[in-house]
Amino acid sequence: MADKCCNDNNEVKNTCSSDSSTEKASCCSSSQQNEHKQEADQCCSNNTDVTEVTKSEKTSCCDSEQQPLEKTDAYSNDTSDEKMTYQVHGMDCPACAKTIEKALSKLKNLTEVKVNYSTAKLQVAASSVDAFTPVETEIKKLGYSVEPINQKKDYRTFHIEGMDCGSCAKSIENHLNTLPTVKDVSVNFSTGKLKIYASSHEESIMREVSKIGFKAVPDTKKLTQPKKKKENASVIVSGSLIALGFISSFTIIPSIVSIILYAIAIVISGIKPVRSAFYAIKSRSLDMNVLMSAAAIGAALIGEWLEGAVVVWLFAIGNYLQTKSIEQTRNSIRNLMDLAPPEAWVKAGSEMVKKPVEHITIGETIVVKPGDKLPLDGEIIQGESSVNQAPITGESIPVDKGIGDPVYAGSINEHGSLEIKVTKLADDSTIAKIIHLVEEAQEQKAPTEAFIDKFAAIYTPIVFVLALVVMVLPPLFSIGTWGEWFYRGLELLVIACPCALVISTPVAIVSAIGNAAKNGVLIKGGTFLEKAGAITAIAFDKTGTLTEGKPKVSDIKASNGSEQELLSIAFTLENHSTHPIAKSIVNYANNKGTQAQHGELFRNIVGKGVQATINGTIYYAGNPKLFDELSVPLTIIEKDVQEMQRNGKTVVIIGTQQGTLGTIAVSDTIRNTSAVALHALQQSGIKQTVMLTGDNEGTAKTIASEANVNRYFAELFPEDKVDAIKKLQQEGYKVAMVGDGINDAPALATADLGIAMGGAGTDTAMETADIILMADNLDQLPHTMKLSQKALRIIKQNIWFSIIIKVIALALIFPGWLTLWIAVLSDTGAALIVILNALRLLKFKH
């Protein structure tokens, strides 16, 4: 069976799903499948098709592949070798791991190469540090993405201030890549972060970034946003100079005065873009600073001083407003960082000591007063309170917590003092993991964003060359004057940078992911945000997803005596059992205030029930099979038993060897919020809601009716759930699968989108699916789907708006209706409108 083939934990690996170009229905290339078919056959049963196993891209395909890989943590080579560990994204099956191993083994000076498919980690040993340089390039050639795991803190992160658009990020990357001390660098415009692996000092990196016209600030939790007073002042001063120059041109004041005022305005507003343009050209980049500087200088050369001054002034205003706007999206992560307090009160004997959370270790006891935020994850050892977990799980109603209950950093203690035993360090807390996952998600490019970046990389140089042609060719053929065509060429230069188009997608994605995180939902990247927006059917695992996953007493029927007496005997019998059904009966009796009787000689009858002696009589509680073996007739209760079983309930019969006393039915109850959530999903445009369960037809039909699902599949094994997902896909649906993040791994992997529920409770759920609902319910799922749909609409709006503006601007050039300042306004104005449109996602509420 497939569930025996795959690893015991059934962990869905996120590493596969992060490769947007790899469809979930394919594990690896056909050649790789053939190469490893024999190994897969040995691992998997004959009932499971090899390609079907490999299609579960997020699961470990076969234990036979994993076991030898688990032994690769220790190197066999000399201890003097340098070692490096990488996280590899995009591996679909163990064959992919073998492919990477073979390719890297051919590189010089690498003494050891081990790829662990299960953990998606690559471990490399080399004779020198320089030998690691080609590793990432080689892996990327194979179609995978790779990220070094910074065990020695070689990678440093900086916040970059002053980036106006995506091309600025590329310019910084290109400039830093020219430095011999830099091994690797990446700059993400959306999050405003620089990640660099370099042997140079922090100050040196900051100095190099400042050369290009930007400011690098080391990434710390205490980062405070600098005020943009200088930019603000320069915009006001240059604007005033332009206004004075314009007014003086209508007076008797010599025209040279106006020109001087315009020239000063150009210098004040143009210093930053010109300096950035210099380093962009030096690093072979063609960004907006280059094009705008060329346009302003060109305008001045042909005597259009007013045009040149207005160009740089509008550009400065646009950049200032864009930067202010984009900071709102970046603050969505910084606000998360502020959720947990930096210090905590630690109980040391009879005293209380205040410590930074970084200095608190596992096992220490912290005290949280009413109204305070919890600084660390832990378990309550003293006290009771209502805890507001909204910052973590998105639940609006505080949750009652008592001794033994888990609590999370960032949640708020509503009332009552709590003593909490710390279970996780500050860096490993749930909120820390959320921040890390959200930052990673915002740095990943969605398919639309990646396509636009490629388009922009082609579009900009083409228009740049076209601008040069427009400047030179027409005058050569005596069509118009040099000045006229030079001016039109400058207009083309301004239009050449598709700033609004490039920024249209990432800002929307960052805003949507930030909004989701604030509401207790983790979306692991733009790829999954886009997929969620296109989902038309959602399949749900029944147990623990639609239902509570905990059996509860639903019916009590006494055939001899009162129900109260029947419950008292059942309570006495089941009180010594640890079986979940027994616990549900005990809890029910406790809630009803029922008293247990005096029993003795308790005995567990494996697989059938329990027995005990009460007042000298042996009583039994168990299934019908137990009473058949005791030869006790079930005639009186037979109709009730059949009815309960038909409705999917588990029946516990209470009786003696002389006859039965009655029945107690136990069933898994549907969550209170499930029906409401499913109705909201249908209202949001989801065409099919489907329940998948291993229960019998009767139970499935009852739960499906209560949960308000459109259809259900009953009596399913794990591999049958995969077939159900495929059936929905064949019917033309884009399918999401919702599970608990641990079970149903094959179905989660086969679906177009895997959604795990209850991420706050398990580390596994944080690593499993594409989207994680932090709360242990479906409340936030409708919000997630609507947010994703809204994000897709806004992305499409932004793209079309950006393209239409460019087309209109291009069309207005040749009749001579476009001016340089209108061209700048169309570019920076469009970019600002696109950003503001995307920012609506931060405020989106369901």
PyMOL commands that set and color helices and strands:
alter all, ss='L'
color gray80, all
select helices_A, chain A and resi 2-5+14-17+30-43+50-55+63-73+94-105+129-141+166-177+202-211+229-248+255-282+288-301+305-337+357-359+390-393+426-428+430-443+447-476+482-495+499-504+506-518+526-533+542-546+563-574+580-592+624-629+638-646+674-683+697-707+718-730+745-750+763-768+781-813+820-843
alter helices_A, ss='H'
color red, helices_A
select strands_A, chain A and resi 82-89+110-116+121-126+145-148+155-161+182-188+193-198+215-218+343-348+351-356+365-368+378-382+385-388+399-401+406-407+412-413+418-422+521-523+537-541+547-558+599-605+609-614+617-622+650-655+660-670+688-692+711-713+735-739+753-757+771-773
alter strands_A, ss='S'
color yellow, strands_A
deselect
rebuild
show_as cartoon
